[in-house]
Amino acid sequence: MINEPPSTLFSGAVVVPSLAETANLPLTLESLSRNPPDLLECFLILIVVNQRVDASDAEKADNLETLRMLPFWRLEYGLRNLYWVDSASTGKELPRKQGVGLARKIGLDLALPLLDYRHDNPLLICLDADTLVQPDYLPAITRHFAGSCAGGAVIPFRHRPASDPAGQSAIDRYELFLRLYALGLERASSPFAFHTVGSAMACTASAYIASGGMNRRLAGEDFYFLQQVHKTSGIARLAGTVVHPSPRSSHRVPFGTGRAVGEMLANGEQRLLFYQPAVFSKVGEWLACATEHSGEDALLLQNRAALISPVLRDYLEQVDFSRAWENLKKNSSGSSALMKSFHGWFDAFRTMRLIHELSDRAYPRIPPEEALLPLLEQGGAVCSDITISGQLEFLRRLQGATG
């Protein structure tokens, strides 16, 4: 339950899960407070203070301090519409093996009945308690959805500087990895060529409902949520602002930014290698093949896939493509509907699995210095800087994260 019932309805909500973030959350709130007052009046800011029943004593103590401080932060930062959910006190904790996915879901679901549906389609925005936003954050989001046909959006991001050279090198390498993955999918003409960063996504309320809502995953909740929103309402890239996630390491979740940074700091940066450009070329050839030969039966398509890559052929057999393709053809009224259904089946998850199969069996991962230039050449772009930091800045500019 929310700490107190708001006295008004809102045109949108910013939902922020918070686990042991007493040091970081006030910085996030302060950055939000720099947005235009008229928009802050229209948006609910909802903090979900959460921990699992098996949380550490330090996490429990920190969360209790956060709950104690939230009324003061509301006054200090002038955020009249700041509310919170106590999912941390004894008896209110999250179950074991739950985490950020459930915390996001609690906040987003509780925000739904507090939104004003009388005029526009209200907005739901996901942010993290260790992520800073710019003064143009809410203006850019509202402006985007006022003119977008897609129900979901991904917001440009760039990690904040780390506190030491080793941390900086690790976060640069990881962010470059994320950006190269999105660029590779773009070069392959995949409809899922967008970043999936939990603190940098938003959607309309109707898109949230149509997607089935936020999932409860401990990690990767952003990936699966955006995949589903894309299938049901579409995803567009937003422009005009940038969010700034933390570069810190963390072992709270089994994968993601914090885990990757922590493992590189502990075991060396070579632990994180990059996909070969050839992998994305094979994905692109397969997507083009399915589009160009959509009238053929599954066996013929699988034979064509074998010419692209034996690994692709084996993967299609593994995921039972033959049965899925015939079902898609049977239930589609034309080629356009068939390809929409195909991309619903061969989604971001199956694309990622194919990339892993190709990398494991045919195209071993490589250092980042070898990964970017061939992908850029496919699009006619040129980057003369061979350093990781230089390539990262180039991709940030290319992908709209220059704020």
N, C-alpha and C positions, 0 to 999 in steps of 0.2 A: 504494500500500500504506500501511496505517496504521503509524505509527512503531514500535509494538510491539503484540503481540497481547494484548488484555485477558484477564484471568484469570476473568472472569465474564460472564454474559449480563445484558442490560438490559431494563427494561420500556419504554424509550423512548430516543430519541436527539435531541439538538439539533444540527443541522448548520449550520455557519457558514462560508461562503466568505470568504476574506480576501485582498485584493490591496492591497499597500502600506498596511497599516493598523496599523503599529507604534504610532502615537499613539492610535488609537481602540480597538483590540482589548482592551487591558487594562481599559478602562472597561467594556466589554461583559462581560468575564469577571467583573469585580468585582460588577457588577449581578446576574449569574447567581448568584454565590456567596452572595447574601443570601437566596436561596430556602431553604426548610426542608431541613436536613441529611439527613433520611430520604429525601426525594425526590431530592436530589442523588446519593445513594448508588445510586438506581435508574436514573439517566439517564446515558447516554453523551453527552459533549460533544465533538463532532468538528469540528476546524478544518481547512478545506481551503485551505492557503496556495497560491495559484495565480497564474500569469502566462502570457501567450502567448509564443511564441518570439520575437516582435518587440516585446517589452516594452521600455520605456525603461530606461536605466541606473539612474535613480532608483528605479523600481519594483523592479528586481532587487535593488538594495542594501537597500531597505526590507524586502522579503520575506525575505532572508537574515537580517536582524536579527530579524524575527519568529520564524523558525525557531530562532534562537539563544536567544531569550528565553522561548519557550513552556515549557521545563522549569522555569524560575524562576517564571513566572506560575502554573504548576500548584501549586507550593509556596506562593507568596505568598497565593493566594486559596483555598487549601485544597480545590482541585478534583481529588480523587483520580482521577476518571473523565474527566479532560481528556486527549484524544488528538489527533493531527493527521496530516495527509496532506501530503507534500511534492510539490506539483505546480508547483514553482518552480525547483528546482535544474537545472543544465545537464543536458539529456537527459530531463527529466521534465516539461517545460513543456506547456501546452495548445497545440494547433495554432493557426495563424493564423485569424482570424475566429471564434474561439471565446471564451467568457468565462463570465459568471456562471451561465448555464444549465448548461453542462457541469460547472462547479465544484460546483454544487448536486447534480447527478446523481452525480458521483463520490462525494461524501460520503454521500448517501442510499443509493446502491447498496451501498457498503461497510458501511453500518450494518446493512443487512437481516440478514445472517447472524449478527450479534452480539446480536440481540434474542431475548427469551425468549417463545416462543409456547405454552408449556405451559398457561397459565391464561387470560390476557386477550389481547386483540388489542393488541400493542405499538404505540407511537406514534412518528411521525416529525415533527419540528418544524423549520421553517425560520426562521433568524434571520440577520441581517447583522452584520458586524464593527464597524459604526458605529452600532448600535442598542442602546439601553438597555432593560432590562426591570425590572419591579417585583418585590418579594419575594413577591407572590401569583401570579407568572407560571406556575410549574409546578403549584401547587395548582389554579388555575383551569382549566388545560388538562386535567389528569387528571380533575378533577371533571366537566368538560363531556363528555368522551368516555365517562365511566362511565354517563351518562344519555342519550346522543345516538344516534339511529338512523342519522344521516348519517355517512359515513366521512371527510368532510373538514370543516374549520372555518376561518373567517377570524376573526382576533383584532382587537379594537379598537386603533386607533393614533392618535397625535397627534404631529406633528413637534416636536422640541425647539426652544427659542428660538434664533434666529440671533444672530450676534455683532454685528450692526449694523442700523440701521433699514432700509436698502435690502434687505438679505438677509431681514429679518423680513417686510417687505412682500411680497417675492417668494414666500416659502414659504407665507405666509398665502393668497395668491391661488391658488397651485397646489393647496394642500390643499382649499381651498374648491371648486375645479374638480373634484377627485376626488369630494368629498362630494356635490356637486350632480349629478354623473353617476349615482352610485349612487341618490340620491333620485329622480331622474327615471325611472330604470328601475323603481324600486319603485312610483312612481305609475302606470307603464305596466303593472304586474302582470307584469313579466318575471321568469322564474325565475332570471335571472342578475343580480339586483339586490344584488350584494355587492362589496365592495372587493377589488381584486387587488393587494396589496402584498406583495412577496416576503419581507419580514422579519416578516410577520404572518399566517402560514398554517401549518396543521398537518393531519395526516391519520393514519389508522390504517395499519399496514403492509399489511393486506389491500387497503385502498383504493388505496394507492400502486401495488401490483402490478396491481390490476384496471385502473387508468388507463393502464398501460403505462410508468409511471415518469416521472421528470422529463425534459423535453425539453432540447435543447442550444442553445436560442436565445441569442444575444448579449444581447438585451433582450426584454422581454415574456414571458419564460419563466414568470413567475408567472401572467399572464393566461391563457395557453394551458394551463398545468398545472391551474389551478383549474377552468377550463372542462371539461376532460376528467374530473377527479375528480367534478364535479357530474353529468356524464352517466352515470358508472358507479356512483357510490356516494352522491352527494348532498353538498351543502355547507350547513352551518348557521352562524349567527353565534354566536360564543362571547361570554360575558360574565364579568365578575369580575376582569379585569385589562386593562392597556393597555400596548402597546409604544411606544417613543419613537424613531423613526428620526431620522437626521441631517438638518438643513436645508441642508446645504452644496451648492454647485453642483459639477457634474462633467461632463466630456465623455467619460467612458469608454464610454458606450453611446449609440446613436443617438436614443433617446427615454427618457422617464421623469423622475423627480423631479429628479435632478442636472442633466440636460440642460435641462429647462424652467426651472429656477431660474437657470442660467447664461445662458440666452438672454434672460431678462427683465432680468437685471442688465446685460447687454451692450447690449440693444436696446430696453429699455423694457417696462413691464408690459403695455402695450396689445397686445403681441405675443400674449398669451394672452387670447383672448376666449371666451365661454361659449355653450353651446347654448341656443337659445330653448326655453322650456317647450313651445311648440307642437310641437316635434320629438318630444318624449316622448309628447305626446298622440296624435300620428299612429302612433307605435309601439304604444301601448296600444290604439288603435282596430283596428289590424291584428291584434294578438294576440287581441283579443276576437272579431273577425270570423272568424278561423280556428277558434276554439273553438265559436262559435255555429253555424257553417255547415260543420262538419266532414264532413257527409254529402254535400256538393256536390262536383262535379268541379272540376278546376283552372281551367277556362275561366270558370265562374261565379264562383269565388273571385277570379280576377284582375279580372273586371268589377267586383266589389264593391270590390276594392283601388283601382281607378281612381277610384271615387267618394270614397274616403278621400283619395287624393292621386295625381295623375298621376306624380309622382316614384316613389311606391311601386310603381305598375304597371310603370313602366320598369325599376325595380330587380329586380322579380320575374322579368321577362323576361330580364334580364341574368344572373341566377343560375339560370336554367332551372327555375323553380319548377314549371312544369307537369309536367315529367317526374318531378321529385322527389316531388311530391304524389301522383301516380298510383302511384309505387313504394311510398310510405309507406302508402297505402290498401291496396294489394295485399298487403302484408306485415304488416298490423296486424289483430288479432283482434276489435277493438272500438274504440269511440270513445275510451276511456281510453288504450288502447295506442297509438292513432293520435296523440293529442295528445302523449304522451310522446315518440314518435318525431319528431313535428313539432318539438318544442323541442330535440331532439337535432340536427335538421337546421338549424332557424333558431336557431342557438346565439348565444353571446356575440359571436363574431366577425361573423356575418352581421347581428346587431343593430347592432353598432358601424358596420358599413359602411353600413347603411341610414341611421343617424343622420348620418353624414358626407354621404351623398347628399342628404338633406333639407336639411342646412345649406348645402351648396354650391349647390344649385339653387333653393331656395324660401325658406329661413328663415336668413338670414345670422346669423352669431354676434354676440353682444351683450356689453356690459360686464356684469360680475358683479352690479352694483347692480340690474339689471333682470331678473335670472334667477331669484333665489330666491323672492321673494314669491308669484308665481303658482303655483309648485310647492307651496309651503306651504299656500296657500289650498285647493288640491285635496284636501289631507288634513285641513283644518280647523285647522291650526296657524297661529300668528301670531308674527312676529318684528318688534318695533318698531325694532330697531337697523338702520340702513341702511349702516353701515360694514362693510368687508370683515372686519375682525377681530371685530366684533360678530356678524355673520352666521355666521362660522366657529365661534365659541364656541357659538352656538345649535345649529348642526348637530352639533357634537361631543356636546353633551348629548343631542340627539335620537338620535344613532347610537351612544351608549354609550361615548364616549371621554372621560370626565371624570376619569380617574385622574391 
